[in-house]
Amino acid sequence: MNNHRTRARGIAVLAAALIAAGLAFAPGAATAVVPAAVDEAGGWLRLGHLSPDTKSVDVEVTARRGGAVVLELQGVGYGDVSAYSQLAAGMYKVSMVPAGSPPSTRAVVSSNVKVDADAATTVVAYGPSADLEVKAVVDDLTEPTAGNARLRLFQASTLTDEVDVATTTGLSIAQGAIAGSVTGYAEVPAGQWTLELSGEDAKGLTAIDVAAGSVSTLFVLDTAAGGLTILPIVDSAAVGVTPDGGVNTGGGGSAPRLEDVRWLIGRLLGF
């Protein structure tokens, strides 16, 4: 009997530790705190910092109903895109303040965002610091045809008003994409590609590798040398499961899922 009690207590401690680990990203450029309970009719939200002359920020997501803080990111820098966090469907306020600011600090930018049930949304701050904007876009995670990947372009460069993106083999990804715009998704054969970016005042060359069945967003960013580059972020590596977000801001993608915790507990209990 004592062995059973000891085992049960050990399992309870292990379960609590695993669940806690699954609800917080590992330390990195940003740390996220996800609600312990998510409505089954929830969706997914990820956040990005795409303003080249805006210093690192802390981001806070609060529920419009009740005002509870449901997500926090610290020290988010240029080019950081968080992993997806699952939230209950509803309206939220996204606020950004300079990193390390006290709670009373006025937000440099804020916006209301809607999280729809069973949908993934990306919210980014982009543009020059003096004219910072927030844009929310719905991520279409529809699976591509066999052997292909789906790509779209988010034009976040401040160096050029328009940009053309094509592979070195001549396959067009986007033409005349204006700053702040998001293209529709296009299918390309999976594999390695070298992308040429050409704008009015800047150019660039970026190599990417896209896996079969994946859905990705290509963020056009500025380089410190005054050129253009592509930041590829996976929207979904396995369509039909919880989205796999970009992991530039920490270990969110490696946190154990609740179903994994339940499976492990079941094995320990002999189910």
KOLMISE-126957 format. One line per field, with one value per atom (N, C-alpha, C): residue number from 1; z negated, y negated, x negated; atom name. Coordinates in steps of 0.1 Angstrom, whole numbers, plus 5000, padded with zeros to 4 digits. Each point is the difference from the previous one (the first is absolute). Layout:
N
seq <- c(NUM;...)
pz <- c(Z;...)
py <- c(Y;...)
px <- c(X;...)
atom <- c(CA;...)
***
This chain:
271
seq <- c(1;1;1;2;2;2;3;3;3;4;4;4;5;5;5;6;6;6;7;7;7;8;8;8;9;9;9;10;10;10;11;11;11;12;12;12;13;13;13;14;14;14;15;15;15;16;16;16;17;17;17;18;18;18;19;19;19;20;20;20;21;21;21;22;22;22;23;23;23;24;24;24;25;25;25;26;26;26;27;27;27;28;28;28;29;29;29;30;30;30;31;31;31;32;32;32;33;33;33;34;34;34;35;35;35;36;36;36;37;37;37;38;38;38;39;39;39;40;40;40;41;41;41;42;42;42;43;43;43;44;44;44;45;45;45;46;46;46;47;47;47;48;48;48;49;49;49;50;50;50;51;51;51;52;52;52;53;53;53;54;54;54;55;55;55;56;56;56;57;57;57;58;58;58;59;59;59;60;60;60;61;61;61;62;62;62;63;63;63;64;64;64;65;65;65;66;66;66;67;67;67;68;68;68;69;69;69;70;70;70;71;71;71;72;72;72;73;73;73;74;74;74;75;75;75;76;76;76;77;77;77;78;78;78;79;79;79;80;80;80;81;81;81;82;82;82;83;83;83;84;84;84;85;85;85;86;86;86;87;87;87;88;88;88;89;89;89;90;90;90;91;91;91;92;92;92;93;93;93;94;94;94;95;95;95;96;96;96;97;97;97;98;98;98;99;99;99;100;100;100;101;101;101;102;102;102;103;103;103;104;104;104;105;105;105;106;106;106;107;107;107;108;108;108;109;109;109;110;110;110;111;111;111;112;112;112;113;113;113;114;114;114;115;115;115;116;116;116;117;117;117;118;118;118;119;119;119;120;120;120;121;121;121;122;122;122;123;123;123;124;124;124;125;125;125;126;126;126;127;127;127;128;128;128;129;129;129;130;130;130;131;131;131;132;132;132;133;133;133;134;134;134;135;135;135;136;136;136;137;137;137;138;138;138;139;139;139;140;140;140;141;141;141;142;142;142;143;143;143;144;144;144;145;145;145;146;146;146;147;147;147;148;148;148;149;149;149;150;150;150;151;151;151;152;152;152;153;153;153;154;154;154;155;155;155;156;156;156;157;157;157;158;158;158;159;159;159;160;160;160;161;161;161;162;162;162;163;163;163;164;164;164;165;165;165;166;166;166;167;167;167;168;168;168;169;169;169;170;170;170;171;171;171;172;172;172;173;173;173;174;174;174;175;175;175;176;176;176;177;177;177;178;178;178;179;179;179;180;180;180;181;181;181;182;182;182;183;183;183;184;184;184;185;185;185;186;186;186;187;187;187;188;188;188;189;189;189;190;190;190;191;191;191;192;192;192;193;193;193;194;194;194;195;195;195;196;196;196;197;197;197;198;198;198;199;199;199;200;200;200;201;201;201;202;202;202;203;203;203;204;204;204;205;205;205;206;206;206;207;207;207;208;208;208;209;209;209;210;210;210;211;211;211;212;212;212;213;213;213;214;214;214;215;215;215;216;216;216;217;217;217;218;218;218;219;219;219;220;220;220;221;221;221;222;222;222;223;223;223;224;224;224;225;225;225;226;226;226;227;227;227;228;228;228;229;229;229;230;230;230;231;231;231;232;232;232;233;233;233;234;234;234;235;235;235;236;236;236;237;237;237;238;238;238;239;239;239;240;240;240;241;241;241;242;242;242;243;243;243;244;244;244;245;245;245;246;246;246;247;247;247;248;248;248;249;249;249;250;250;250;251;251;251;252;252;252;253;253;253;254;254;254;255;255;255;256;256;256;257;257;257;258;258;258;259;259;259;260;260;260;261;261;261;262;262;262;263;263;263;264;264;264;265;265;265;266;266;266;267;267;267;268;268;268;269;269;269;270;270;270;271;271;271)
pz <- c(5000;5000;5000;4992;4999;5013;5008;5013;5009;5000;5008;4998;4986;4997;5005;4997;5005;5015;5007;5014;5005;4993;5004;4998;4988;4997;5011;5003;5010;5014;5003;5013;5000;4989;4999;5001;4993;5001;5014;5007;5014;5009;4998;5009;4999;4987;4998;5007;4998;5006;5015;5006;5015;5005;4993;5005;4999;4989;4998;5011;5004;5010;5014;5002;5012;5002;4989;5000;5000;5001;5001;5009;5008;5009;4993;5005;4994;5001;4991;5001;5013;5005;5012;5002;5013;5003;4995;4998;4995;4991;4991;4991;5001;5002;5001;4989;4995;4990;5006;5001;5006;4990;5002;4990;4997;4987;4996;5007;5003;5006;5012;5011;5013;5004;5004;5006;5011;5001;5012;5013;5000;5012;5001;4996;5001;5013;5001;5012;4996;5010;4997;5004;4992;5003;4998;5010;4998;5003;4995;5001;5006;5007;5006;4999;5000;4999;5014;5008;5014;5003;4989;5002;4998;5010;4999;4991;4998;4991;4987;4997;4987;4991;4988;4991;4995;4992;4995;4991;5001;4993;4991;4990;4993;5005;5002;5006;4990;4999;4991;5008;4998;5006;4989;5000;4990;5006;4993;5005;4998;5011;4999;4990;4998;4990;4987;4990;4987;4998;5011;4999;4995;5000;4995;5010;4995;5009;5003;5013;5004;5007;5004;5007;4998;4996;4999;5007;5007;5006;4996;4996;4995;5010;5002;5008;5014;5006;5014;5010;5007;5009;5015;5008;5014;5007;5007;5006;4992;4987;4992;5003;5002;5002;4990;4992;4989;5006;4992;5003;4998;5005;4998;4985;4995;4987;5002;4993;5001;4990;5005;4992;5003;4990;5002;5011;5007;5011;4993;5007;4994;5004;4994;5003;4990;5005;4991;5004;4990;5002;5000;5011;5000;4998;4990;4997;4999;5005;5000;4993;4991;4993;5001;4999;5000;4990;5004;4991;4986;4990;4986;4994;5007;4995;4988;4991;4988;5005;4992;5004;5005;4995;5003;5013;5007;5012;5011;5007;5011;5012;5006;5012;5012;5006;5013;5011;4999;5010;4993;5004;4995;5010;5000;5009;4995;5004;4997;5010;4996;5009;4996;5011;4998;5002;4991;5002;5003;5011;5004;4996;4998;4997;5011;4997;5010;5011;4997;5010;4994;5008;4996;5005;4991;5004;4996;5009;4998;4998;4990;4997;5000;5008;5000;4999;4994;5001;5011;5009;5011;5003;5009;5004;4992;5004;4992;4986;4990;4987;4998;5009;4999;5006;5007;5006;4998;4988;4997;5002;5007;5002;4996;4997;4996;5011;5004;5010;4995;5001;4997;5013;5002;5012;4996;5007;4997;5008;4994;5006;5006;5013;5006;5000;4992;4998;5009;5011;5009;5005;5001;5004;5015;5004;5014;5007;5013;5007;4997;5003;4997;5006;4992;5004;5001;4997;5000;4987;5000;4988;5004;4990;5002;4994;5008;4995;5002;4991;5003;4995;5004;4997;4992;4989;4993;5002;5007;5003;4989;4992;4988;5001;5012;5001;5000;4994;4999;5010;5008;5009;5014;5003;5013;4999;5008;5000;5006;5010;5007;5002;5000;5002;5009;5008;5008;4994;4999;4995;5010;5004;5010;4997;5003;4999;5011;4998;5010;5013;4999;5012;5007;4995;5007;4995;4989;4995;4991;5004;4993;4987;4989;4987;4997;5004;4998;5009;5005;5009;4995;4998;4996;4986;4991;4987;4992;4996;4994;4985;4994;4985;4992;4991;4992;5006;5012;5007;4997;5001;4999;5013;5006;5012;4997;5009;4999;5000;4996;5000;5014;5004;5012;4998;5008;4999;5008;4993;5007;4997;5009;4996;4988;4991;4988;5003;4992;5002;4997;5005;4998;5011;4996;5010;4996;5010;4998;5006;4991;5004;5002;5011;5004;4996;4992;4996;5007;5006;5007;4997;4995;4997;5007;4998;5006;4996;4987;4994;4993;5001;4992;5007;4998;5006;4990;5003;4991;5006;4993;5005;4987;5000;4988;5004;4994;5002;4990;5004;4991;5003;4991;5002;4994;5009;4996;5001;4990;4999;5007;5005;5006;4990;5003;4991;4991;5001;4991;5005;4991;5004;4993;5007;4994;5005;4991;5004;5001;5011;5003;4997;4989;4996;5006;5008;5006;4990;4996;4990;5006;4992;5004;4993;5007;4994;4995;4991;4994;5011;5011;5011;5010;4998;5009;5011;4998;5010;4996;5007;4997;4997;4991;4997;4998;5000;4997;4986;4992;4988;5002;5002;5002;4987;4997;4988;5004;4994;5003;4993;5007;4995;4994;5008;4996;5007;4992;5006;5002;4993;5002;4999;5011;5000;4994;4991;4994;4985;4996;4985;4996;4987;4995;5008;5004;5009;4993;5009;4995;5004;4990;5003;5001;5004;5001;4986;4999;4986;4998;5007;4999;4986;4993;4987;4988;5002;4988;5003;4990;5002;4999;5005;5000;5007;5011;5008;4993;4990;4994;4987;4996;4987;5002;4990;5001;5002;5008;5002;4989;4997;4990;5003;5013;5003;4997;5002;4997;4984;4992;4986;4996;5006;4997;5003;5012;5004;4990;4996;4991;4986;4995;4988;5001;5011;5003;4999;5007;5000;4986;4992;4986;4991;5003;4993;5005;5011;5006;5008;5005;5008;5014)
py <- c(5012;4988;4987;5001;4988;4997;5011;4999;4993;5004;4994;4985;4997;4986;4992;5005;4993;4998;5011;4999;4990;4999;4991;4986;4998;4986;4996;5009;4998;4996;5007;4998;4986;4997;4987;4989;5001;4990;4999;5011;5001;4993;5003;4995;4985;4995;4985;4994;5006;4994;5000;5011;5000;4990;4999;4991;4986;4997;4987;4997;5009;4998;4998;5007;4998;4987;4993;4987;4988;5002;4989;5003;4990;5002;5000;5007;5000;4986;4996;4986;4998;4988;4996;4985;4996;4986;4995;5010;4997;5011;4997;5010;4999;5010;5000;5007;4995;5006;5003;5013;5004;5003;4997;5003;5015;5004;5014;5007;4993;5006;4993;5007;4994;5006;4992;5004;5009;5011;5009;4993;4989;4992;4989;5003;4990;5000;4990;4998;4998;4996;4998;4986;4995;4987;5000;4993;4998;4985;4995;4986;4998;4989;4997;4985;4998;4987;4998;4991;4998;4986;4992;4986;4998;4997;5000;4990;4988;4990;4999;5010;5000;5010;4995;5008;5012;5009;5011;4996;5008;4997;5011;4997;5010;5000;5011;5001;5006;4994;5006;5001;5012;5003;5001;4992;5001;5002;5008;5002;4988;4996;4989;5002;5012;5003;5004;4992;5004;4994;4997;4993;5009;5013;5009;5000;5000;5002;5015;5003;5014;5004;4989;5003;4989;5003;4990;5004;4991;5003;4989;5003;4991;4999;4988;4998;5004;4997;5004;4990;5005;4992;5001;4992;4999;5014;5005;5013;5011;4998;5011;5002;5013;5004;5012;4998;5010;5013;5011;5011;4997;5008;4999;5003;4992;5003;5002;5010;5003;4992;4992;4992;5003;4997;5001;4990;5004;4991;4987;4989;4987;4988;4989;4987;4998;4996;4997;4987;4994;4988;5003;4997;5002;4987;4999;4988;5002;4991;5001;4987;5003;4989;5003;4990;5003;5010;5009;5011;4995;5007;4996;4989;4995;4988;5004;4990;5003;5002;5006;5002;4988;4988;4988;4994;5005;4994;5001;4989;4999;5008;5008;5008;4992;5005;4994;5003;5011;5003;5011;4999;5010;5002;5012;5002;5011;5000;5010;5011;5013;5011;5011;5006;5010;5014;5009;5014;5008;5006;5008;5015;5007;5014;5007;5010;5009;4992;4988;4992;4995;4998;4995;4986;4991;4986;4996;4992;4994;4985;4994;4985;4995;4990;4995;4984;4995;4985;4998;4991;4998;4985;4996;4987;4992;4988;4992;4997;4998;4997;4988;4990;4988;5002;5010;5003;5015;5005;5014;5004;5012;5005;5015;5004;5014;5006;5012;5007;5014;5004;5014;5007;5012;5007;5014;5006;5014;5009;5010;5010;5012;5002;5011;5012;5010;5012;5012;4997;5010;5008;5013;5008;4999;4999;4999;5014;5000;5013;5008;5013;5009;4995;4999;4996;4985;4993;4985;4993;4988;4991;4988;4993;4988;4988;4989;4989;4987;4990;4987;4990;4988;4989;4989;4996;4988;4990;4989;4989;4991;5001;4992;4991;4999;4991;4985;4992;4986;4993;5008;4994;4998;5007;4999;5001;4993;5000;5013;5005;5013;5009;5013;5010;5011;5005;5012;5011;5012;5012;5011;5006;5011;5010;5012;5009;4998;5004;4998;5008;5009;5008;4993;4989;4992;5002;5008;5001;4988;4993;4988;5004;4994;5001;4989;4988;4988;4989;4992;4988;4988;4989;4987;5001;5008;5001;4987;4992;4987;5002;4991;5000;5002;5010;5003;5010;5004;5009;5015;5009;5014;5007;5007;5007;5012;5006;5013;5011;5012;5011;5005;5004;5007;5013;5010;5013;5000;5006;5002;5014;5006;5014;4999;5009;5000;5001;4994;5001;4987;4999;4988;4990;4987;4990;4988;4993;4987;4989;4991;4989;4987;4994;4986;4990;4990;4989;4987;4994;4987;4990;4988;4989;4988;4988;4988;4996;5001;4996;5010;5013;5010;5014;5008;5014;5010;5013;5010;5014;5009;5014;5009;5009;5008;5015;5009;5014;5006;5007;5006;5015;5008;5014;5003;5004;5002;5015;5006;5014;5003;5012;5004;5000;4995;4999;4988;4992;4988;4988;4991;4987;4989;4991;4990;4986;4990;4986;4995;4993;4994;4985;4996;4986;4993;4989;4992;4990;5000;4991;4993;4989;4992;5006;4999;5004;4988;5002;4989;4993;5007;4994;4993;4999;4993;5008;5013;5009;5006;5010;5008;5014;5006;5014;5006;5014;5007;5007;4999;5008;5010;5013;5010;5005;5000;5005;5011;5012;5010;4997;5000;4999;5013;5011;5013;5010;5008;5011;5012;5001;5012;4996;4997;4994;5010;4995;5009;5002;4995;5000;4986;4998;4987;4994;4987;4994;4999;5002;4999;4986;4991;4986;4999;4988;4997;5001;5004;5002;4990;4989;4990;4994;5000;4993;5010;5012;5009;5014;5008;5014;5004;4991;5004;5012;5003;5012;5013;4999;5012;5004;4991;5003;5012;5008;5012;4996;5008;4997;5007;4996;5005;5015;5003;5014;5009;4995;5008;5002;4990;5002;5011;4999;5010;5014;5001;5013;5006;4991;5004;5004;4993;5003;5014;5002;5012;5012;4998;5011;5003;4989;5002;5007;4998;5006;5014;5004;5013;5001;4988;5000;5006)
px <- c(4992;5008;4991;4989;4992;4993;4996;4994;5010;5013;5010;5001;5000;5002;4988;4988;4988;5000;5004;5000;5010;5012;5010;4995;4994;4995;4989;4991;4990;5006;5010;5007;5006;5007;5006;4990;4988;4990;4995;4997;4996;5010;5012;5011;5000;4999;5001;4988;4988;4988;5001;5005;5001;5010;5011;5011;4995;4993;4994;4990;4992;4990;5008;5011;5007;5007;5001;5008;4990;4987;4991;4989;4996;4989;4987;4990;4987;4994;4991;4994;4993;5001;4994;5002;5000;5002;5014;5009;5013;5005;5009;5006;5015;5007;5014;5007;5011;5008;5014;5003;5013;5010;5013;5010;5000;5003;5000;5012;5011;5011;5004;5002;5004;5013;5009;5013;4998;5008;4998;5003;5007;5003;4989;4988;4990;4993;4991;4992;4985;4992;4986;4995;4991;4995;4985;4993;4986;4997;4988;4997;4986;4998;4987;4996;4987;4995;4992;5006;4994;4997;4997;4997;4985;4992;4985;4994;5007;4994;5007;5008;5007;4992;4996;4992;5009;4994;5007;5012;5010;5013;5004;5008;5008;5014;5006;5013;5010;5012;5010;5013;5006;5013;5010;5011;5010;5014;5008;5013;5009;5007;5009;5011;5004;5011;4993;5000;4994;4986;4993;4987;4989;5001;4990;4988;4988;4988;4999;5000;5000;4986;4992;4988;4990;4988;4989;4988;4993;4987;4991;4988;4990;4988;4995;4988;5001;5011;5002;4993;4990;4993;5003;4994;5003;4998;5010;4999;5004;5004;5006;5014;5004;5013;5003;5010;5002;5006;5000;5008;5014;5009;5014;5004;5009;5006;5015;5005;5015;5007;5010;5009;5014;5009;5014;5004;5010;5005;5006;4997;5005;4992;5002;4993;4989;4988;4989;4993;4993;4993;4985;4993;4985;4993;4992;4992;4985;4993;4985;4994;4991;4993;4985;4991;4986;4996;4991;4996;4995;5005;4996;5007;5010;5008;5008;5003;5009;5014;5009;5013;5008;4997;5008;4996;4990;4995;5010;5001;5010;4995;5009;4997;4995;4990;4995;5010;5007;5010;5009;5013;5010;5011;5006;5011;5009;5012;5010;4999;5000;4998;5011;5005;5010;4994;5002;4996;5012;5000;5012;4998;5011;4999;4994;4991;4994;4992;4995;4993;4987;4990;4987;4999;4994;4999;4986;4994;4987;5001;4995;5001;4985;4997;4987;5000;4990;4997;4990;5003;4990;5000;4990;4999;4990;4996;4991;5005;4992;5004;5009;4997;5009;5014;5002;5013;5003;4999;5001;5015;5002;5013;5001;5012;5003;5009;4996;5008;5003;5013;5004;5004;4995;5004;5003;5010;5004;4991;4995;4991;5008;4999;5007;4991;5004;4991;5005;5007;5004;4988;5001;4989;4998;4987;4997;5001;5000;5000;4987;5000;4989;4987;4990;4986;4998;5010;4999;5000;4997;5001;5008;5006;5008;4992;4999;4993;5008;4999;5005;4989;5002;4990;5006;4993;5004;4989;5004;4990;4999;4989;4998;4988;4994;4989;5003;4992;5002;4990;4992;4991;5006;5010;5006;5015;5007;5015;5005;4993;5005;4988;5003;4990;5005;4991;5003;4991;5006;4992;5002;4989;5001;4988;5001;4989;4990;4988;4989;5003;5010;5004;5011;5005;5010;5014;5002;5014;5003;5011;5004;5008;4995;5007;5009;4996;5008;4995;5009;4997;5006;4992;5005;5007;4995;5006;4997;5010;4998;4998;4993;4997;5013;4999;5012;5010;4997;5010;4996;5010;4998;5006;4992;5005;5008;5007;5007;4989;5004;4991;4998;4988;4997;4993;5002;4993;4988;4989;4987;4996;4992;4994;4992;5001;4992;4985;4991;4986;4993;4988;4992;5002;5001;5002;4992;4995;4993;5009;5003;5010;4992;5004;4995;5010;4996;5009;4996;5009;4996;5011;4995;5009;4995;5006;4996;4986;4997;4987;4992;5004;4993;5002;4991;5000;4995;5002;4995;5001;4993;5000;5001;5010;5002;5003;4993;5002;5010;5010;5010;5001;5005;5003;5014;5009;5014;5003;5006;5003;5013;5002;5012;5011;5012;5011;5000;4990;4999;5007;5004;5005;4992;4995;4991;5003;4995;5001;4986;4997;4987;5001;4994;5000;4988;5003;4989;4996;4987;4994;4988;4996;4989;4987;4989;4987;4993;4990;4993;4991;4997;4992;5009;5013;5008;5006;5000;5006;5013;5004;5012;4997;5008;4998;5014;5000;5013;4998;5010;5001;5011;4997;5010;5005;5013;5006;5010;4999;5010;5013;5011;5013;5005;4998;5005;4991;4993;4991;5008;5012;5008;5014;5006;5014;5009;5010;5009;4997;4988;4997;4998;4997;4998;4988;5002;4990;4987;4989;4987;4995;4999;4996;4985;4995;4986;4995;4987;4994;4989;5000;4989;4999;5011;5000;4999;4997;4998;5005;5001;5002;5015;5009;5014;5003;4994;5003;4996;4991;4996;5007;5009;5008;5009;5001;5009;5014;5008;5014;5008;5012;5008;5003;5002;5003;4988;4988;4988;4999;5004;5000;5010;5012;5010;4995;4994;4995;4990;4990;4990;5006;5009;5007;5007;5007;5006;4991;4988;4990;4995;4998;4995;5011;5012;5011;5003;4995;5002;5013;5005;5012;4997)
atom <- c(N;CA;C;N;CA;C;N;CA;C;N;CA;C;N;CA;C;N;CA;C;N;CA;C;N;CA;C;N;CA;C;N;CA;C;N;CA;C;N;CA;C;N;CA;C;N;CA;C;N;CA;C;N;CA;C;N;CA;C;N;CA;C;N;CA;C;N;CA;C;N;CA;C;N;CA;C;N;CA;C;N;CA;C;N;CA;C;N;CA;C;N;CA;C;N;CA;C;N;CA;C;N;CA;C;N;CA;C;N;CA;C;N;CA;C;N;CA;C;N;CA;C;N;CA;C;N;CA;C;N;CA;C;N;CA;C;N;CA;C;N;CA;C;N;CA;C;N;CA;C;N;CA;C;N;CA;C;N;CA;C;N;CA;C;N;CA;C;N;CA;C;N;CA;C;N;CA;C;N;CA;C;N;CA;C;N;CA;C;N;CA;C;N;CA;C;N;CA;C;N;CA;C;N;CA;C;N;CA;C;N;CA;C;N;CA;C;N;CA;C;N;CA;C;N;CA;C;N;CA;C;N;CA;C;N;CA;C;N;CA;C;N;CA;C;N;CA;C;N;CA;C;N;CA;C;N;CA;C;N;CA;C;N;CA;C;N;CA;C;N;CA;C;N;CA;C;N;CA;C;N;CA;C;N;CA;C;N;CA;C;N;CA;C;N;CA;C;N;CA;C;N;CA;C;N;CA;C;N;CA;C;N;CA;C;N;CA;C;N;CA;C;N;CA;C;N;CA;C;N;CA;C;N;CA;C;N;CA;C;N;CA;C;N;CA;C;N;CA;C;N;CA;C;N;CA;C;N;CA;C;N;CA;C;N;CA;C;N;CA;C;N;CA;C;N;CA;C;N;CA;C;N;CA;C;N;CA;C;N;CA;C;N;CA;C;N;CA;C;N;CA;C;N;CA;C;N;CA;C;N;CA;C;N;CA;C;N;CA;C;N;CA;C;N;CA;C;N;CA;C;N;CA;C;N;CA;C;N;CA;C;N;CA;C;N;CA;C;N;CA;C;N;CA;C;N;CA;C;N;CA;C;N;CA;C;N;CA;C;N;CA;C;N;CA;C;N;CA;C;N;CA;C;N;CA;C;N;CA;C;N;CA;C;N;CA;C;N;CA;C;N;CA;C;N;CA;C;N;CA;C;N;CA;C;N;CA;C;N;CA;C;N;CA;C;N;CA;C;N;CA;C;N;CA;C;N;CA;C;N;CA;C;N;CA;C;N;CA;C;N;CA;C;N;CA;C;N;CA;C;N;CA;C;N;CA;C;N;CA;C;N;CA;C;N;CA;C;N;CA;C;N;CA;C;N;CA;C;N;CA;C;N;CA;C;N;CA;C;N;CA;C;N;CA;C;N;CA;C;N;CA;C;N;CA;C;N;CA;C;N;CA;C;N;CA;C;N;CA;C;N;CA;C;N;CA;C;N;CA;C;N;CA;C;N;CA;C;N;CA;C;N;CA;C;N;CA;C;N;CA;C;N;CA;C;N;CA;C;N;CA;C;N;CA;C;N;CA;C;N;CA;C;N;CA;C;N;CA;C;N;CA;C;N;CA;C;N;CA;C;N;CA;C;N;CA;C;N;CA;C;N;CA;C;N;CA;C;N;CA;C;N;CA;C;N;CA;C;N;CA;C;N;CA;C;N;CA;C;N;CA;C;N;CA;C;N;CA;C;N;CA;C;N;CA;C;N;CA;C;N;CA;C;N;CA;C;N;CA;C;N;CA;C;N;CA;C;N;CA;C;N;CA;C;N;CA;C;N;CA;C;N;CA;C;N;CA;C;N;CA;C;N;CA;C;N;CA;C;N;CA;C;N;CA;C;N;CA;C;N;CA;C;N;CA;C;N;CA;C;N;CA;C;N;CA;C;N;CA;C;N;CA;C;N;CA;C;N;CA;C;N;CA;C;N;CA;C;N;CA;C;N;CA;C;N;CA;C;N;CA;C;N;CA;C;N;CA;C;N;CA;C;N;CA;C;N;CA;C;N;CA;C;N;CA;C;N;CA;C;N;CA;C;N;CA;C;N;CA;C;N;CA;C;N;CA;C;N;CA;C;N;CA;C;N;CA;C;N;CA;C;N;CA;C;N;CA;C;N;CA;C;N;CA;C;N;CA;C)
***
